[in-house]
């Protein structure tokens, strides 16, 4: 009985993780890609803020490492070339946001430029 009580939190975490993974795979393929694209925009924003401009390959590696931490199972499905194309698309969206949204620009650049 003590083992059940002591292991409750471990069991709860495993259930939550499995539920999340199963839920993600139950989404239609298009929905999964859309979720990844939304997350990639966030990750590219972090990389741009952290590393600045002119560091393309380093930023790509930074975002890929974040991707592996967040979506380890997807790294077995998406090739690095496909991932790189998704990041390029996210960067295009980010550049457009930086042009049109002063708040995003302040967040990334850290100033009132």
Order of alpha helices (4+ residues) and beta strands (2+ residues): alpha-alpha-alpha-alpha-alpha
